[in-house]
Amino acid sequence: MFSGTFSIWHWLILLVIVVAVFGTKKLRGAGDDLGAAVKNFKTAVREGEEEAARTATPAEAFEGGSDIHQKPSAASAYADGD
């Protein structure tokens, strides 16, 4: 049915049809909106990472370091044979 991907001519015809239907102002506005949304997303991700880094304790900063200062449970004391 379809052999491979579309050629460059298919994409150019599709582009002309899209521009004719929507117009350049609407396409430019949609591009601006999309760019602003991506920028806001990146800013939110960066702020989330910075907040997570600020709230992490020093022991959590190292891999596996958060369980160093925990007291042993009663079950682990019996498992050691004490």
Secondary structure, 3 states (H helix, E strand, C coil): CCCCCCCHHHHHHHHHHHHHHHCHHHHHHHHHHHHHHHHHHHHHHHHHHHHHHHHCCHHHHCCCHHHCCCCCCHHHHHHCCC
